Amino acid sequence: MELHLALDHAGDLTAQIVHQIRDAIQAGRLEAGARMPPTRLLGTQLGVARKTVTTAYERLVAEGWLHARVGDGTYVAEGLARKPVRIAAAPVLPPAVQRWMAVRTPFLGPVGGARYAFQPGQADTSRFPHEAWSRCVRAALAAERQRPPGPAEPCGEMPLRQAIAGHIAFTRGVQSSPTDILVTGGAQQGIDLAARLLLGPGAVVAMEDPGYPMARALFQGLGARVVPVPVDGEGLVVEALPGEATMVFVTPSHQSPLGVPMSLARRQALLDWAARRHAVILEDDYDSEFRYGGQALDALQTLDRHGRVVYLGTFSKTLLANLRCGYLVVPPWLMPAARKVKHLMDWYTPTLTQQALARFLSEGHLLRHIRRSHARHAQRRARLLARLHGDLSPWLEALPAIAGFHLAARLRVPVASDALMAVARLADLELATLDPFYATPPPTCAGLLLGFGAIDLLDIDPALDRLAMVLSALAPEPARVV
């Protein structure tokens, strides 16, 4: 590896080499124990005599910066103090940087470390079919060897787009052709892509309140004006939508975070509103493949007759979050521009992952994994509901939800969020609250977001026992349930 040094050949060359190597060591560019280039090689690279480099090395060894090993070479000495690199702050931050700095980064928690944690947004991955996935990856690697050189299609590999179209038609009734599918690096990139496509600085985007905070923060960072719209027992209140909204971000199948599904009447009203206003609806269908009863409602995209819905899906909830693979179903009129945005964002999603996932879907592994996981999730959900409707009911009101991996529960008594989280941690219990989902966080804790996908069934009762202990300590006189 070539050592980067820049010499001014008009001055003392030995002193320049000594000075620059010393600075590189202090700044950390040359790590302790790193082997220095041989003197002959470095002299050739720098265009100086070998003797000049040898003299510089000898001086650095004498000063303790380098260590010579007889017959082995010269190395950076161990235990040297590093000089901190100071970068002067910009006197005035550019407006875009100021905007991003002002965005409140959501904390959805919990982050781990406690013995018990109701982590939202996480499915059970303990029985993920790793052997099947490994076979699909090996097959994808073999296929990659045959790929001609050059960039891939920004919208995604056609085998994966075909597999996704078939999967969502079967599981969600979404009507699409493979050419309507755009593969993304997770759902968050799908939201980012739609926002870059449809919103500019000052544009208005409407979203549920409470609603997904990562989307809200992203829209704000891009300079859009986010207008919160209330949610009731039927979902988003369409009558409260701002007339100037360019885009509506909504989670109709399993409202995030409350869990209520949007009624059919509201769905139709929202579609009619978007058609009249020439607005686009971004439908985030993030975890509705796991259902536990109730009437299955069609996706908004299925009911759309005007091409106003962009459908967002992800494999993070059904497979592994670290795969970072999601997709958009884009109306044909919008796809050329969406393809261009994707191309400019990251050119294309890694093809190896796409090819492996295409095979995984087409061979039926995902559907089998969902069926096997459903029973375990249903057991945990049932146990959690039994306690919420039982001994925890004086403190918590479970909100109705028929899909997903979490339950929302409103607090019946006023409790400060900070105090609740702090006391819970003392009990080795990590909790997530509903507060970050509100555009304006409430003065007291709005409730809890109890994820049951990543907690073992046998841990639910001990964890809820600790939650009852925490709540009784903070609110010794709970509300009476009638």
N, C-alpha and C positions, 0 to 999 in steps of 0.2 A: 504494500500500500504506500502511495506517495505521501510524504509529509509536506504539508503546504507551508512554505516559507517564501516571502517576497523580499528580495535583496535589492538594495540600491548599490550598484556596482561601483559608484563613485566614492564610497566611504570605506570604513574599516569593516571588511567582510566578516572576520572572525567575531568582532564585537556584535555585529548585526545578528549572526547566527545564535550567539549566546543569548542575546536579549530576547529574540523571538521564541526560542525554545523555552526559556524561563517563563515568559508570559503565557505560553501554551500550557505549561504545567500548572501555573497558578490559576488559570481560568478553567482548568479541568478538561481542556481539549486533548491533553495527553494524560492518560490515567496512570495511577501508581502501578508499577510492574509492567507497563507497556514496553515492548522491545523497540529500540531505536533503529532506524535504517543503518545498514553498514556504511562506514565513512566513504568508501569508494562510490557506492550507489548514490548517496545523498550529494556527494560532490558532483557527480555526473548530472543529477537532476537540477542542481543549482547553477551549474556552469562554472564551478570554482575548483581549485586544486584540492585533492584529497587531504593534503597537509592542513589546509585551512579548516576543514571539518574536524580533523583529528585534534587540532589545537583547541577548537571550540568545545569538543566533547571533554577533553582533559580539564579545561577550566570549569565546566559544569560539574564534573565528578569531584573536583577539589572543593567546590562550593556546596556539595551535598545534594545537588539536583538530580544527578545521574549516578548510577552504580554500575561499575564495570565488572563483568564476570570473565575470568581468564578462559580463553578458548570458547566462549559462548556468546559474547556480544555485550552491548551496553543497554541498560534498562533504566526507566524512570524510577527514582528512589521511592521507597514506601514512607508513609507517615508524614507527608509534606502538607502544610497548611494551604488551603485554597483561598485565593483572593476573591471575595464575592464580586460578581458582575453587577454593576449598577447601570441601569438603563434609565435615563431621564424621562420622566412622565411628560406627555404632550401638554403644552400649556393650555390648549383648548381642545377638548375632545370633539371629533367630527359629529355632526347631528345623528348619523346612523348609530355610532358607538354609544352616544348618550341615550338613544332610544333603547338599545339592547341592555344597557346598564340599568335602566329603570324598570325592566321587566322583572316581575317577581318569579323566581324559579320555583316551580311547584315541588313540594315534598309530599309524595304520596305514601311513603313509609309502609310498613316498617322496613328497616334496613338490615335486620338481623342482629344476632348477638344475644338475644334473650332466649331462655329455654322454651318459651311458648310464644308463638306469633301467628296472628290471623292476617297473613299477608295477602292483600288484594291483588287481583290481576294475574295470579299464578295458578296454572293447572297442575295436576298430579303428573309429574314426569318420572316417578320412581319406576314405572313399568314401561317406559318408552321402549319400543322395539329396536334396540340398538343393532342387533344382528341384521335385521332387514334393512335398516338404514345404511349399515356398513356395506352390504352387498350392492345397494343402489349407488353409493359413492364410488365403489370400485368400478362398477359398470360405467359410471359417468367419466371416471378418469380414463378408461379405455376409449370412450367416445371422443374425449378431448384430444387424444393423440391424433385422431383422424381429422380434426377440425382444420380447415384451411386458415392461413394467417390472415389477420385483419380484424377490425372491430366487429362486435356482434350487434344484433338488432336492439335499439334502445328500448322498444316495448317489451322485449323478452323473447326467450326461446319458444318457437312455435309448439314443440311438444308440451311444454309446461302450460302455455296459454290454453291449449286444447284440454289438458287435464283439469285446469282450474274451471274452465267453462262447464265441463261435465260435472265436476264436484259441486259447484254452487247451484247448478240446475237441480241436482238430486237432493241436496240437503236444505237449500233455501228457496228453491223455486225461482231463482234469478234467471232471466232470459237474456242470453248473450251469445255472441259468436266469438271464436278465439281472437278475431281481429279487434274486438272491443276490449280485450284484456291488456292492461299495462302492468308489468311486474315491477315492484318497488322493493327497496331495501327496508322492509318493515312498514307497519301502518303509519308510523310517524313521518316517514319520507313521503308516503302517499298524501298525508295532510299538507305537508310542506309543498309538494308539487301542485296540489289543487290551489293552495293559497297563492303561490307564485303565478299560477295561470290566470286566476280570476280576480285577484286583489292587487291594488296598488296603494301607495301611501295615501291615507285619508279615506279609502274605500270602507264601506260599512259591511261588517259580517255579523249576523245574528247567531247566537248560540244559547243553548239551554242554561238556566241558572237554577240549581247547580248544574255544572257541566264539566267536561273533561279539561282539567287545568293545563295540560301540556299543549292542547290545541289553542286555548285562549292565549297562553304566553307566546306561542309561535306567531299567531295573528298580530298581536301587539308589537312584537319585535320587528315584523315586516312593515309596520307603520299603518296597519288597518285600525279602524275604530270598531271595537267589539261592543255590541249592544246586548246585554243580558236579557233573556226572555224567560218569564216564569214557567214552571212546570207544575201541573196538578195531577190528579188521579188518572187523567187520560193522556198525559204526556205534555208536550210543548203546547203552550197556549197560542194558537195561530193568530188570534185577534190582536195579540200584543206585539206582533212582528213589526219592525220599523219599515216603512214603505220604501226607504232608500237603500235597503240591504241588497248587496250584489250576490251574497252567498249566505246560505243557512247551514250551519253545522248541527247535525242532529243524530241521536242514537235511539231510533224508534223501537227497535226490537227488545232492547234491555237497557233502559235509560241509565246513563252513567252520571251519577253513582246510585240513584235511588232504586233502580230496577224495574220501575213500572213500564209496561209496554204501551206504546201509543195506540189509541183506539183507531178502529177503521175509519170512523167519521173524521177524526183529526188528520189521519193520513191523507184522506181525500181532500180535505180542506187545505192542507199544506201544499199538495200538488197543484191544486187550482190556483192558490196564491202565487206560487212560483211561475206558473204559466202566464198569469196576468201581468206579473211584474218583470218577466224575462230574467228571473233570478235562477241561480243554480243551487241545488240541494246536495250537500255532501253527506251521504248516509254512511255512518260508521257502524258496521255490523260486526262488532269486535269479539263477541263470545256467545252468540246465540245458537251455536251448533249443539250445545248441551241444554236440553229442555227437560223440565220435570213436571209436565202436565199443562193443562190449560189449552185453549184453542190456539193453534198455530196460525199466526197472521203472516200474510205475504210481505215480503220486503217492499219498501217504497219503490225500488227500481222495477219490481214486477208490475206494480200498479201504474207506473208512469207511462203516459201516452203522448207526452210532449217533448221527451228527450231532455228533461230538466234535472235528472238525478245522476250524480256520480256515486257509484257504490264502492265502498272501501272495505276490504277484508284483510285478514292476517292469518298466518299460521303460527304466530307466537303463542296463542292460547291453546291450540290443539296439538302442537308438536313441541318445539323448543323455542324459547324466546331468543336464544343466542343465534338461531338461524337467520334472524333479521330478514324475513321474506314476507312480503305482503303483496297486494295487488289492487288495482282500480279497474272498475268496469266503466268505461267512458262512452258517452253517446257519440255516434259517428261524426256529428258535426264538430265536436270538440277534440276528437282524437288527433288530427294533424298538429294542432298547437300543443296538445299535451305531450305528444311524442317529441316535439322540439324542445320543450322544457326539460323533459327527462334526459334528453341527449346532452343538453347544456349543463345539467346538474352533476351528473356523474358518468355520462356516456352510456353505461348499461350496468345492470346488476350482474355480479359474477356468474359466469355461465356454468361452472362446475356445480354450484349449489342448485342452479335451475334444472340442470339435467338430472341430478340425483333426485330432486323433489318430484320432477315429472314422472320418473319411474316409480317412485314411492306411491304417488297418487294412482297411477294407472294400474299398478298391481294390487290395489285395494288395501294397502297397509294402513292408510290413514283412517278409513272407515272402520276397520277392525279395531284400531287403537281407540277410536272414539267410543265404540260399543263396549270395549272392555273397561274403559275409564268411567263410563257413565254410572255404573252401579256403585263404584267407590265414592264418586262425587255425591250421588244421591243419598248414600248413607250418612255422609258427613253433614250434608244440608239438613237432613231430617233430624239428626241429633241436635244440631245448632238451633233449629226452629223449636224443638221440644223444650229446650231450656229457655229460649227467649219468650215463649208463651207460658212458661212455668215460673220457676223461682226468680228469674231475672225480669219478669214483666213489670214489677213495680218501678223499675228504673228505665227499662228499654221497651220501645214499641217497634216490633219487627215490621218492615215495610214489605208489601207483596211483591214477589219477583218469581218468575217461572223459568228463568234461564240463567246461564253464567256460572261464575265461581265465587260470587260474593253475595252477602246479604247486607242491606243497610238497616240500621236500627236507630231511630230517633231517641234522644234522651228525654225522659218525662220530667226530669228535675234539672234545675240550672247548676251546671258544674263548669268550672273554668278548664279550658282545654289543656293549658300548661300543667295545672295541678293534676289532672287526670292522667296525662302521659307520664309525669314524674313519679306519681305513686305507683302506677302500673309497672314502671321499670324497676322500682324497688321490689316488686313482687315477681320479678323475672318474667314479665309479660309485656310484649310489644303490641301496641295498638295503632290503628290508623283511624283518623277522624274524617268526618265529612267536610270539615271547615275549608280545606284547600280547594274544594270544588265550587265554592261560592265566589262570585265576582267580588263581593264585599264580605269578607269573613265575619260571621256573627260574633257578638261580644262574648257569648258563652258557647260551649261545645254544642254543635248542632246534632251530633250523633256519631255513631261508629260505622266503619266500613269493615265488615267481618269477612275476610277472605277464607274460604274453606278448601281451596284446591291444594294448597301446599302443606296443610297440617294433617298429621296422622289422626285417624279416627279415635285411637285410644288416648290422644292428647287433648281432645276437645273438652271433655268433662273437667279434667284438672285445670285446664286454662280458664274455663268459665267459672270454676270455683274461685279462682284468684280474681277474676273480674268482679264477681259478686262481693268478694272481700273488699276490693278497691272502692266499688260504688257505695258500699255500706259505710265505709270510712269517710267518704266525701259527702254523702247525703244520707245520714242515719235515719231520716224520716222520709222515705220514698213516697212517691205519689200513689194514691189509691186507684186501682184499676177497677172500673165498673163495667 
